C-alpha cells in the first residue's frame, strides 16, 4: 500500500512541477501581449486623433476595441509561429530575436490592416513609419523583459530530472544535454539489458525518461510503460521513426493505417518552391549588392587573391555542381587536392575570412547558384563528393538527402551545428524532406535569422574531428 501511495505522491509532484512551467510561461505570454498591445494602442490613438479625416468614425468604442483585438490576435499568431512565448525553452539570444521578429511582422501586418480599414493606401507611409519605429522600441523593451523572464525562470523552475535508458551504441546525447543545465539534468543512467534491471521500477521512479538507441521491441515496451505511468518521454528517433512520423493517418478499414507516399514533392510544391527561389534570390542579390561589393574589395585588398572560391558539391539525385563562396581562406588552402575541414582556430583562415565566416557573409554568393537552379534557398546542405562517399559507406541511408536540392539554409543548419555528426544531420534533413511544405520553408528562413546570433551554430570542426575527416578522406 505504501508503494502505491509513494507512486501517487510522485505523480502529483511531477504534475505540479510540469504545471508550474506552463503557468509561468502563460503569465509571461499574457504580460508580453498586454505590453505590446498597450504601446500599439497609444501610438494608434495618437495617430487617429491627429489625422484630419475619419477621426470620429475611428474613435468609436467599437473600433478601438476591434483594433486592439486585431492586434492581439496577430501578435499571438505570429508569436506562436516564431516561438516568442517559449520562455525557458529557447536560448536567450534566440528568444529575443523571436520576439523582435514577431513584433516587426505584426507591425507590417497592422500597416496593411490599417490601410484597408481606412480604405486609403496612398497615405499608408504616414502611419507605416510610426508602426515600424514602435516595433523597434517594443523590441528593445520586450527584449530586455524576455531576458529577465528567462533569468527568473531559471531561478525558480528546476531543470527536468531525466532517467537515460540507453542501448548498445549510445551517442553523445548526454554531452548535448549537459550544454543545457537549466533545462535538463540526467540523474540516472540505465542500460536496458543490464542484469537485474527492472524497467518498470526504473520508470515508476522517474519524472522524465530519455530513450536512446534501444532496440525497437524494448523501446516499444518502455514507451508503453511510460504512457501507463504518466511519465514524460523523450525518444532519440531512428531513421525509420522519422519517415513513419510524417505519414498520413487514414481510416478506410476498422484498423488504423499509416500511409507514407514516399514520392517526394508534388508538381505544385516543386513549382512553388522554384518560384520562391527565383523571386527571393533575385531580390536578395539586389538588396545585398553593397555587401557583395564591400566584401569583394576587402578580400582583394588583404592578399590580392581571387574573390570567389568554387568547390564541387552534390545536390538532388546525386548531380554535381560548383558551389560559389567568398574566399575566406588563404589561396591554395587545399593545394594537395584533398579536402581539409576548417578547425576552430585554423591558421588558413584570413582576417577577412574570420569576419565573413562569423556572420555567414561568405555564403552569400550561393544566391547565384540558387537563381541558376543548382540549389534552393532551403534544403539539405550540399556536401562534397568525397564526404558523400564516406558518409554513405558508413550510413547507407545518407543518400536519402538527395531526394531534394541542396540548400543555402536548412533544417540541419537551423537546429544543428556546423560540426553536427553525419547521422544527426541526416535525421534532421529527413525531418524536413518528409514534412516539406512552403510554410516550413518560410519558418526555416526566419529561424535562420535567429541562429545568426548563436555562436555555436557557426562552430568549426574541432581539431580532432577535422583530423578524423581528413584521415578518412585520404584513405
C-alpha positions in Angstrom: 0.0 0.0 0.0 2.8 2.4 0.8 4.4 1.7 -2.6 1.1 2.8 -4.3 1.0 5.9 -2.1 4.5 6.8 -3.0 3.7 6.3 -6.7 0.7 8.6 -6.4 2.7 11.2 -4.5 5.4 11.1 -7.1 2.9 11.6 -9.9 1.4 14.6 -8.1 4.8 16.1 -7.6 5.6 15.5 -11.3 2.3 17.1 -12.4 2.8 20.1 -10.1 6.4 20.7 -11.3 5.4 20.4 -15.0 2.3 22.6 -14.4 4.3 25.4 -12.9 6.3 25.7 -16.1 3.2 26.2 -18.2 1.7 28.6 -15.7 4.8 30.7 -15.7 5.0 30.8 -19.5 1.3 31.6 -19.7 1.8 34.6 -17.4 4.8 35.8 -19.4 2.8 35.4 -22.7 -0.1 37.5 -21.2 2.3 40.2 -20.0 4.2 40.4 -23.3 0.9 40.6 -25.2 -0.5 43.2 -22.9 2.5 45.5 -23.1 2.9 45.2 -26.8 -0.9 45.9 -27.3 -0.9 48.8 -24.9 2.0 50.5 -26.6 0.5 49.9 -30.0 -2.9 51.4 -29.0 -1.2 54.5 -27.6 0.5 55.1 -31.0 -2.6 54.2 -32.9 -4.8 56.6 -30.9 -2.3 59.4 -31.2 -2.3 58.9 -35.0 -6.1 58.8 -35.2 -6.5 61.9 -33.0 -4.0 63.9 -35.0 -5.2 63.0 -38.5 -7.6 65.2 -40.4 -10.0 62.6 -41.7 -12.1 59.7 -40.4 -11.3 60.7 -36.8 -14.9 60.5 -35.5 -15.5 57.2 -37.2 -12.3 55.5 -35.9 -12.6 56.8 -32.3 -15.8 54.9 -31.6 -15.5 52.4 -28.7 -16.2 49.5 -31.1 -13.5 50.5 -33.5 -11.0 51.0 -30.7 -11.8 47.6 -29.2 -11.7 45.9 -32.7 -8.2 47.5 -33.4 -6.9 46.1 -30.1 -8.4 42.7 -30.7 -7.0 42.5 -34.2 -3.5 43.4 -32.9 -3.7 40.9 -30.1 -4.8 38.1 -32.4 -2.0 38.9 -34.9 0.6 39.2 -32.1 -0.4 35.8 -30.7 -0.5 34.1 -34.1 3.0 35.4 -35.1 4.2 34.9 -31.5 3.4 31.2 -31.7 4.9 30.9 -35.2 8.2 32.5 -34.1 8.1 30.7 -30.7 8.3 34.1 -29.0 6.5 32.8 -25.9 8.7 29.8 -25.3 10.3 31.2 -22.1 12.8 28.9 -20.7 12.8 26.7 -23.8 14.8 28.6 -26.3 18.3 30.1 -25.8 18.0 33.7 -24.6 19.6 35.3 -27.7 17.3 33.3 -29.9 14.3 34.1 -27.8 14.9 37.9 -28.0 15.2 37.7 -31.8 12.0 35.7 -31.9 10.2 38.5 -30.1 11.7 41.1 -32.4 10.6 39.1 -35.5 7.1 38.7 -34.0 6.8 42.5 -33.3 8.0 43.6 -36.8 5.9 41.1 -38.6 2.9 42.2 -36.6 3.7 45.8 -37.4 3.8 45.1 -41.1 0.5 43.2 -41.0 -1.0 46.0 -39.0 0.1 48.6 -41.6 -1.8 46.6 -44.2 -4.8 46.2 -42.0 -4.9 49.9 -41.1 -4.7 50.9 -44.7 -7.5 48.5 -45.6 -9.7 49.8 -42.8 -9.2 53.4 -43.8 -9.5 52.4 -47.5 -6.6 54.6 -48.3 -3.3 53.1 -49.3 -2.0 56.5 -50.6 -1.4 57.7 -47.0 0.0 54.4 -45.7 3.5 55.9 -45.3 2.1 58.4 -42.9 1.4 55.7 -40.3 3.8 53.0 -41.5 6.9 54.7 -40.1 5.1 55.1 -36.8 4.4 51.3 -36.5 7.9 50.3 -37.6 9.5 52.8 -35.2 7.2 51.4 -32.5 8.2 47.9 -33.3 11.9 48.9 -32.8 11.1 50.4 -29.4 9.0 47.4 -28.4 11.8 45.0 -29.5 14.2 46.7 -27.2 11.9 46.9 -24.2 10.3 43.5 -24.6 13.7 42.0 -25.4 15.1 43.2 -22.0 11.9 41.9 -20.4 12.3 38.5 -22.0 15.9 38.3 -20.7 14.6 39.0 -17.2 11.8 36.4 -17.6 14.3 33.8 -18.7 16.6 34.6 -15.8 13.7 34.3 -13.3 12.5 31.1 -15.0 16.0 29.5 -14.4 16.0 30.6 -10.8 12.5 29.4 -9.8 11.9 26.5 -12.2 14.2 23.5 -11.6 15.6 21.5 -14.5 13.9 18.3 -15.6 15.4 15.3 -13.9 15.9 12.7 -16.6 16.5 9.0 -16.5 18.6 7.9 -19.5 17.8 4.4 -20.8 20.4 3.6 -23.4 21.4 0.7 -25.8 24.5 -0.8 -27.3 25.7 2.3 -29.3 25.0 5.4 -27.2 25.8 8.6 -28.9 26.8 11.8 -27.2 23.3 12.7 -26.3 24.3 13.2 -22.6 27.0 15.7 -23.6 24.5 17.6 -25.6 22.1 17.8 -22.7 24.9 18.9 -20.4 25.0 22.1 -22.6 21.5 23.0 -21.3 21.9 22.5 -17.5 19.0 24.9 -16.8 16.6 22.6 -18.8 17.8 19.0 -18.2 19.7 17.1 -15.6 20.5 13.4 -16.2 20.1 11.9 -12.7 20.0 8.2 -13.6 21.6 6.1 -16.3 20.4 2.6 -17.1 21.4 0.2 -19.8 18.3 -1.6 -20.9 19.8 -5.1 -20.7 21.9 -4.8 -17.6 21.3 -7.8 -15.3 18.8 -7.2 -12.6 17.4 -4.0 -14.2 13.6 -3.7 -13.6 12.5 -1.3 -16.3 9.1 -0.8 -14.7 10.6 0.1 -11.4 13.0 2.5 -13.0 10.2 4.2 -14.9 8.0 4.4 -11.9 10.6 6.3 -10.0 11.4 8.7 -12.8 9.8 12.1 -13.7 11.2 12.0 -17.3 12.7 9.3 -19.4 15.0 9.6 -22.4 15.2 6.5 -24.6 18.4 6.4 -26.7 19.4 3.7 -29.2 17.4 0.9 -27.6 16.2 -2.0 -29.8 12.7 -1.4 -31.2 11.0 -4.1 -29.3 12.3 -2.9 -26.0 11.7 0.7 -27.0 8.0 -0.1 -27.6 7.8 -1.7 -24.1 9.4 1.3 -22.4 7.1 3.8 -24.3 4.0 1.8 -23.2 5.2 1.7 -19.6 5.8 5.5 -19.6 2.4 6.1 -21.0 0.8 3.9 -18.3 2.8 5.6 -15.6 2.2 9.2 -16.9 5.9 9.7 -17.3 7.2 12.3 -19.8 9.1 10.5 -22.5 11.9 11.7 -24.9 13.0 9.4 -27.7 16.0 9.7 -30.0 14.4 8.6 -33.2 15.7 6.1 -35.7 15.6 6.9 -39.4 12.5 4.7 -39.9 10.8 6.5 -37.0 11.2 9.9 -38.7 9.8 8.6 -42.0 6.8 7.0 -40.2 6.1 10.0 -38.1 5.4 12.1 -41.2 2.9 9.6 -42.6 -0.8 10.3 -43.1 -3.3 8.6 -40.9 -6.1 7.0 -42.9 -9.3 5.3 -41.9 -10.6 3.0 -44.6 -11.0 -0.2 -42.6 -11.5 -0.9 -39.0 -7.8 -0.9 -38.3 -5.7 2.3 -38.2 -3.3 2.7 -41.1 -0.4 5.0 -41.7 0.4 5.9 -45.3 3.9 7.0 -46.4 3.7 8.0 -50.1 7.5 8.4 -50.5 7.3 10.1 -53.9 8.8 13.4 -52.8 7.4 16.8 -53.6 4.3 17.2 -55.9 4.5 19.2 -59.1 2.7 22.1 -57.3 5.2 22.1 -54.5 8.2 22.0 -56.8 6.7 24.9 -58.9 6.0 27.0 -55.7 9.5 26.2 -54.3 11.3 27.1 -57.6 9.2 30.3 -57.9 10.0 31.3 -54.4 13.7 30.6 -55.0 13.9 32.8 -58.1 12.0 35.7 -56.5 13.8 35.7 -53.1 17.3 35.1 -54.5 16.8 37.8 -57.1 15.6 40.3 -54.5 18.4 39.3 -52.1 21.1 39.8 -54.8 19.8 43.4 -55.3 19.5 44.1 -51.6 22.9 42.7 -50.6 24.8 44.1 -53.6 26.5 46.7 -51.3 27.7 43.9 -49.1 28.9 41.9 -52.1 31.0 45.0 -53.2 32.5 45.7 -49.8 33.4 42.0 -49.1 35.0 41.6 -52.6 37.1 44.7 -52.1 38.2 43.6 -48.6 39.2 40.2 -49.8 41.1 41.6 -52.8 42.9 44.3 -50.7 44.0 41.8 -48.0 46.0 39.4 -50.2 45.2 40.3 -53.8 43.9 36.8 -54.4 40.7 35.7 -56.1 37.4 37.0 -54.5 35.4 33.8 -55.1 36.0 30.2 -54.2 34.5 27.3 -56.2 34.0 23.8 -54.9 32.3 20.7 -56.3 29.2 19.7 -54.3 26.4 17.1 -54.7 22.7 18.0 -54.9 19.4 16.4 -55.9 19.7 12.9 -57.5 23.5 12.9 -57.0 24.0 15.7 -59.5 27.4 17.6 -59.2 27.7 21.3 -59.4 30.2 24.0 -58.5 29.2 25.9 -55.4 30.2 29.6 -55.1 31.5 31.3 -52.0 33.5 34.3 -51.0 37.1 33.1 -50.3 37.7 33.1 -46.6 41.0 31.1 -46.6 44.4 31.7 -48.0 45.0 30.9 -51.7 45.7 27.2 -52.2 44.4 26.2 -48.8 43.8 22.7 -50.3 46.7 22.7 -52.7 47.2 18.9 -52.3 43.7 18.5 -53.9 42.3 16.8 -50.8 39.6 18.3 -48.5 40.8 19.8 -45.2 37.8 20.8 -43.0 38.3 24.0 -41.1 39.2 23.7 -37.4 38.0 26.1 -34.7 41.3 28.1 -34.8 42.5 27.4 -38.3 45.5 29.5 -39.4 44.5 29.1 -43.0 41.5 31.4 -42.4 42.3 35.1 -43.4 41.4 38.1 -41.3 38.6 39.0 -43.6 37.6 35.3 -43.6 37.2 35.2 -39.9 34.7 38.1 -40.1 32.7 36.9 -43.0 32.5 33.3 -41.7 31.3 34.5 -38.3 28.3 36.4 -39.9 27.8 33.9 -42.8 28.6 36.5 -45.4 30.9 34.0 -47.2 27.8 32.0 -48.1 26.0 34.9 -50.0 27.4 34.1 -53.5 25.4 30.9 -53.4 22.4 33.2 -54.2 23.8 32.9 -57.8 23.6 29.1 -57.5 20.0 29.4 -56.3 19.0 31.7 -59.1 20.6 29.4 -61.6 18.7 26.4 -60.2 21.6 24.4 -58.8 20.4 24.9 -55.3 17.4 26.0 -53.3 17.1 28.6 -50.6 16.0 25.8 -48.1 17.2 22.2 -48.3 19.9 19.8 -47.0 23.4 21.3 -47.1 25.1 20.1 -50.3 28.1 18.0 -49.3 31.4 17.5 -51.0 31.5 14.4 -53.2 34.3 12.8 -51.1 32.2 13.3 -47.9 29.1 11.9 -49.6 31.0 8.7 -50.5 32.4 8.3 -46.9 29.1 9.1 -45.2 27.2 6.7 -47.5 29.6 3.9 -46.8 29.1 4.4 -43.0 25.3 5.2 -43.3 23.7 3.9 -46.5 20.6 6.0 -45.8 22.7 9.2 -46.2 21.7 9.1 -49.9 18.1 9.9 -48.8 19.2 13.6 -48.5 19.4 13.7 -52.3 15.7 13.5 -52.8 15.6 17.3 -52.9 18.0 20.1 -54.0 20.7 21.2 -51.6 20.0 24.5 -49.8 21.6 27.6 -48.6 20.0 27.0 -45.3 18.0 24.1 -44.0 16.6 22.1 -41.1 20.0 20.7 -40.1 21.7 24.2 -40.3 19.0 25.7 -38.1 18.6 23.0 -35.5 22.1 21.5 -35.7 25.6 22.9 -35.8 28.4 23.1 -38.3 30.1 20.1 -36.6 26.9 18.1 -36.0 27.5 14.4 -36.8 26.6 13.0 -40.2 23.9 10.7 -38.7 22.3 13.6 -36.8 22.4 15.8 -39.9 20.7 13.0 -41.8 17.9 12.7 -39.3 17.3 16.5 -39.3 17.3 16.7 -43.1 14.9 13.7 -43.3 12.6 15.5 -40.9 12.5 18.4 -43.5 12.1 16.2 -46.5 9.3 14.1 -45.1 7.4 17.2 -43.8 8.0 19.6 -46.7 5.7 22.5 -47.2 6.2 26.1 -48.3 5.2 27.2 -44.8 8.0 25.1 -43.4 10.5 26.8 -45.8 9.5 30.2 -44.5 9.7 29.0 -40.9 13.3 27.8 -41.6 14.2 31.1 -43.3 13.0 33.0 -40.2 14.8 30.5 -37.9 18.0 31.2 -39.9 17.8 34.8 -38.9 17.8 33.7 -35.3 20.8 31.4 -35.4 23.0 34.2 -36.7 23.0 35.3 -33.1 24.2 31.9 -31.8 28.0 31.3 -31.7 27.7 27.5 -31.6 25.8 27.4 -34.9 29.0 28.7 -36.7 31.4 26.5 -34.8 34.1 24.8 -36.9 35.2 21.3 -36.5 37.4 20.8 -33.5 40.9 19.7 -34.3 40.2 16.0 -33.5 37.1 15.9 -35.7 38.9 17.7 -38.6 41.9 15.3 -38.4 39.5 12.4 -38.4 37.7 13.6 -41.5 41.0 14.4 -43.3 42.4 10.9 -42.5 39.2 9.3 -43.8 39.3 11.3 -47.0 43.0 10.3 -47.6 42.2 6.6 -47.4 
